[in-house]
Amino acid sequence: MKQVDCDEVKRNVHEYIHAELMDLELNTLTSHLANCDSCEDHYDIEVVLNQVILRSCDEVPTKELAERVMNRLMQIQTNS
């Protein structure tokens, strides 16, 4: 099984939560999360954030807003 580092896991946690990864990537990240407290904490925060967003948003954002938010989140993850 391919090994991943914490930075890679944190970059892909959003896709992991939303089941947007291929089986091999999914299994690799699952294994890492099961053995890394830091990444597990990051995952937990992302899950809570997603739940808050789902509860708070009752309408679909504009495409432009969604792209800006996603770009900013990716930028934050890259700098973490």
Secondary structure, 3 states (H helix, E strand, C coil): CCCCCHHHHHHHHHHHHCCCCCHHHHHHHHHHHHHCHHHHHHHHHHHHHHHHHHHHCCCCCCHHHHHHHHHHHHHHHHHC
